[in-house]
């Protein structure tokens, strides 16, 4: 570590990737400067993304469960919503986490600069501080962790408080009487779930034939059925041709083969059609960094860009745009800078959709296997056969394993159901460790739990499931 302790590292962006990189660099003895516009580290995830959305989704879950309790013989009065108090609680969660990260930065003696950075060249940054001051600082290595922002469809651009993106929707300024969610991806569905639970009549429009494009259809089906009950409408194979603000709302024009009502007025509309990388850093063209046609910064497996002094991590280097992927990339980049033999080449990056029910998957998906013409064996365990799911009155779930037909190695794991996001890590570990179906089947899982369904899926593969009679097909 003699050489690395003399390195001065700059990290541009204080999100999950940026602060993970900064913290590890400090732990390895490097001098670290972390630059971000916010008062404390946290980035989009903590301030305007993962954390506030999950806080509101928890509230939505409580409301939904209180209403569903009547199925179990327990009936509550309709919840009363205190919107200012709800916003205050959400902001309190954010403040605790970002304040904690600020303390962790100080404990590690990281120089945290609230401001923005621009490149003068490959090793010198021009810093514009929030207090109006500015200076130029030289660094040995620079890590770009600038993240992403909501994508915008030019034809749907409308300067009106009635038009929201994922950031403004989380402000929760009010609960609109009716809300149109434009885009059936995970962000739109999560936020639609929140507003529906709080009292909005939510409609979702998706240009493709199904919600959550790219996810396996057998995972989406239980979610779609439940959302048909909580949403006012789900419009598939439909596009939004135009939006126009009127006195009483947003008039939306729809186009598509299945459109029955061509125009409709909504109180508000939420545009959620993906995210774009924040690669437009002033002065980046003064370096050797290359950006592809989609706006992603090009990096190698060590997260080093085409400029040897500059690394890049997180959303700005490519999909999947996930906080946990960014964190691991950040640590890999720092390890590479420290001279350690590392590469970012995971076998499995988990994805979770925090709807109700949740959907989670890792490794190879059935959709991907079909697209690549890969032969796989699929073992499914329906939650209707799970004792724990029955006690929760949530039997719509499904757990499945994708297995190599020759070696029986676990290639992919997918779950739809209550708490799927908390269960998927076992699948990630199985894939990373090269586990076989037999390893999963022989691992004793606690009873009664939903985690058993992973073991039971492996038992289904062998035709020996205790709770589901499904003999293994003859070879």
N, C-alpha and C positions, 0 to 999 in steps of 0.2 A: 504493500500500500504506500510505499515511499513516494512513488511517482504520482499516484492519484490524489494524495492529500494536498498537492500543490495546484490542482486543477480548479479553475473558477468556472462554474457551470451556470448558465442562464436557462430558465424554463419560462417560455412564453405561454401563459394560460394556466389558471389555477384549478382546473377541473379534476375529476378522479384520476385521469392520466397524469396531469401536470403535478398535482401535489404528491402522488405516489412516487413519481420520478424524483421530485425535489427532496422528499423525505429520505428515500433510500440513498441518494447521493450524499446527503448530509451524514447519514448513518455510516457511510463508507469513508468519511473523513474529508469530503470535498467542500469547498466554499461554494455556497449556493445562493443565487438570486432568483426569486420567484416573482413574476410580473403578471398582474391581472387587474382589470378595471374595478373589481369589487373590493369592499373593505377587508374581507377575509377570503381565504381560499374556499373553493366549493364548486365553482363553475356552474354551467347550465344545470347539471344533474341536481345539485343541492338547492340552487336558487330558483330555477324555473323548469325543472324536469322531474327526474326520478322521485325525489323526496317529496315535494309538495303534491305530486299526483298520487303517490302511494298513501300519503296522509289522507287525502280526500277520498281515495278508493276505500280506505278503512272505514270512513264514516258512511260511505254508500253501502258497504257490506253490513254494518250494524243496522242501518235502516231496513235493508232488504231482509235480513234475518229476523228482525222484529216483526215484519209483515208475514214472513213465511212460517213463523212459529205457530200460527193458528192450525197448521197441518198437524202439529204435535199435541194439540189440545191446550195451547197457551196463547192467549190473545191480549195484545197490548193496544193502547189507544194510539192514534196516529201521532208520529213524532212531531214535535214543535221545533222549527228551525230558527236558531239565533245566528243569523249570517255574520254579523260583526264578530261575535264570539268565536265562530268557526274559523273565520279568517285569522283572528288573533292567535288561535291555537296552532293553525298551520304555520303562521309566521314564527311562532315560538319554537316550533320544531326546527325550522330552518336556522333560526338564530342560535340555538343550542349547538347544532352540528357545525355550522360555519365558525362560530366562536371557538368551539373546541379545536377546530383545525388551525385557527389563528394561534391558539395556545401551543399546539404541537409544533408549529413553525418556530415560535419563539424559543421553545425548549431545545430545539435542534439548532438554534442560532442561525436560522435562515434569514437572509435579508428579504423581507417581503415589501414589494413596491406596488402600491395601488396606482395604476396608470396603464399606459399603452406603450408598446415597443415598435420600433421601425428599424429595418436593417440599413446600416451605412455600407457594410460589406459583410463578408462571411464570419467575422469575429467581433464586429463592433455594432452595438445597438444604440440607437438614439431613444432615450426614455422620456416620455411626456407624462409627468406625474399629475395626480389628481389635484394637487394643490397649486398647479400652474407652473411649477418649476420643471426644468428639464436638463438633461446632461447626456453625454455619450460615454458608454462603458465598454471596455474590451473584455472579452471572454475567451476561454480556451475551447469550450464547446457550447453549443446552443441547442436546446430541445424545443421544437415547435409543438404546442399542444393546444391549439386554438379552437378545436371543436367544430361544431356545426350550428346551423340556424334553420328555422322552418323554411321549407321551400314555398315559393309563391307562383301561382298560375297567373300570368299577366292578364288574361281575360277576366279573372275574378278579382282583380285588384280594385278595391273600393275603399276610399278613405272615410270610414264611418265606424263609430263605436259599436255598431251592430255587427260588424264583421270581425271575427276573432281568429287568431292563430293559437297554437298550443300554449304560447307564453301568456297571452292576455286572457285565455280561458281559465288559467290557473289563478288569476287574480280574484276570480269569483266576486266580481262587483255586484252581480245580482243573479237571480235565477229566472231566466227568460221563460215566458209561458210556452213558447215553442222554439225548438232549436233544430237547425239542419246541420248535420255533420257531413262535410264533403270529404270523402275518403274513408274506405272501410279497412284501413290498416290498424295496427295495434294502438297507436296514439289516439286516433279518432274514436275507437271503440272504448278505450279506457275512459276518456273524458266524457263520451256519450253516456257511459254507465253512471258516472258521477252525477251528471246533470239530470238524468232520468230519475235516480234515487231521490234527488233533492226536489223533484216536482216538475221538471220540464217535460213537455211532450217532444221526444227526440225522434227525428227521422235521420236515417243514414243513406247516403247515395254513394255507390261504388260503380266505376265504369266497367269492371271485370265481372265474370259470372258468379264470383263468390267472395265472401268476406275473407280477410287475412290472406291475400294472394301469396302463394308460395308455401303456405302451411299445408300439411296433409289434410285432405278433405274429411277423413274420419275423425280427426281432432276438432275440426271446425264445426261439424254437424251438431254436436250437443250444445255448443255455444250459440250457434245460429238459432236453434229451437228455443233456447231460453231467452235470447234477445228479441225474438218475435213477440214474447210476452211482455217485455218491459219497454220496448221501443214502439212508437206509434206506427212506424213503417220502415222497411228495409228495401231500398230500390237498387237492384242489381242490373248490370248491363245498361247502365244509365249514366249520362254525363250532364253536367251543368253548363248550359249554353251561355247564360248571362245572369247577372245579378244587378238589381237596381233598387236603390233605397227609396222608400216611400214614407209617408207620414206615420203609418202604423207598422212598418217593418221592412223587411227585405223581400222584394219580389224576385223569385227564382224561376228561370225557364229551364225545363228539362228536355233532354233528347235521348231517344233510345227505342228499341223495338217493343219494349214492355211498358212504356210510359202510358199511364191512363189519365193522369192529370198533368197537362203540359206546363201549367203555371201554378205557383202557390206562394203565399206570403208567410214568412216566418219572422218571429220576433227578432231572432239573431241567427247567424250562420257561423260555423267554425270550419275553417279551411285546414285540413290535415292531410297533406299529400306528400309527406316525406320531409327530408332534411337535406341541406346543401352544406358542403364543407367550407369552413372559413379559411380559405387559402390566400385571400387578398391582403397580405401583410405588406404595408408600405416598404419599399426598398427590396423586396424579395428578388426582384429582377437584377439586383446588384450582386446576387450570389449565383452559385452554379446549380441551385435547386431546380428540379424539373417538376412541372405539374401536368397531369394528363388531361384529356379532353373533358373529363367529368369534374375536374377541379380537385382531384386528389393528388397530394404530394407523393411522388414516387420514392419508395424506400426499399432497402434490402431486408434480409431476415434479422439483421441486427438493428433495424429501424434507422439506419443511416441513409441520408439522402444522397443525391449525386454530388453534393458538396461535402467533402470529408469532415468538415467542422460542424455540420448541422445534422441533427436527427429530427424525426417527426413521429408523432404517435397519436393514437385515438381516431376520432371521427375524420380528421383531416387527411388521414392516409388510406381510408377505405372502409368498406363494410365488412362485418356488421358494425353498425354504429351503436356500440354498447359500452356502458361505463366500465364493466368488469374487464372487457377486452382492452380498453384504454389503459387501465391500471397495470395489467400484466405487460403490455407493451412498454409502458413507462419504466417499469423495473428492468425489463430486458435491455432497453436502450442504455440505462445507467450501468448495468453490468457490462455491456459492451464497451462503454466509455472507460470503465475501470480496467479493461483489458482481459476480462474473463471470457472463457469460451462459451458463448451462449447464442441462441437463435430463437426467434419467436415462430414456432411451428407447432401449435397445439393440434392434437387430434380431434378435439371437441371443444367448442365454445357454446355454452348453454344460452338459450333464448327463452324468455318468459313473457307471456302476455297476461297482464294482471287484470283480466276481465273476470266475470263470474259466470261460468267456471273459468279458472285459470287454464292456460295452455302452456306447456313447456316441452322443449325438445333439445337434444344434443346429438352430435355426430351425424351420421347419414340419415336422411329422411326418405320416406317411401317415394315422395315426389321426385327427389333428386335421383334415387336409384332407378326409377322408371325413365327419367330423362336421359340417364347415362347408360341405359340398358344393362344395368348390373343385376345379377341374380342374387336374391336375398331370400331368407326365410323370415317370415313375420309371425310372431307369437303375441296374441292379444288376450288380455284379461279384462273382461267387462266388470265395472264396479258393482253391478247389480248382484254379483256373487261375493262381494266384500262385506263382511259383518260390520266393519267400522263405517263404511259408507252408508249402510242401512241405518245405523244408529244416528248418523248425521242427517238423514233424509236427503242425501246427495248421491244417488245411485246412477246419475247420468254419465259418470266418468269412465275412462278407459286408460289402461296402461299397455304399452306394446314395446316389444324388443325387435330390432332388426339384427339378424344374425347371418354370419357367413355360412353358406350351406355346407362347405367342406370342413372348415375348422371349428364351426360353432362359436366363433369369436363374436363378441358383442360389437356391432358396428354403429348402432344408433338406439336411442331410447326416447320415447315420446309419451307424454301424459296429458290428458285433459281431465280436469276435475278440481274439486276444492283443494287448495293448498298445493297444486302441482309444482309451483315454483320452489317450494320448500323441499320437494322430493327429488328434483331432477339432479342434484349434485351427486347422488349415488351413481346415476347413469354416467355422468362425466368421469367420475373416478374409474368406473368399470372400463370405459373405453380407453382412457389414458393408461391404465394398468394392463390392457390386453386381456381382460377377463373373458372367460368362456361362459356359455349358458349354464353349464354345470356349476361353475363358481357361484353364480347368482342363486341357483336353486338350492345349493347346499349351505348358503349363508343364512343362519337363523335370524329371522326378523321378529320383532316383538308383536304380540297379538293382544288385543285387536288394534291394528293400525292400518293406515293407508299405505305405508311403506311396504307392507306385505304384498301389495299388488305387483311390485317389481319381481319379487321372488316367485309369486304365483304365475307371472307371465312366463318365466323360465320353465316352471313346471308344466305349463300348457305346451311348450315346445316339445317336451319329452312325453306328453300324453299322460302325465301322472299328477295332475292338479287335484289336490284334496277337495277343493271347493267348487270345481267345475269339471263336469264329465265331458272331456273332449279328447278321445283317443288319438294318438299320433297316427297320421296317415301312413299307409304301407308304402315302403320305398319303391 
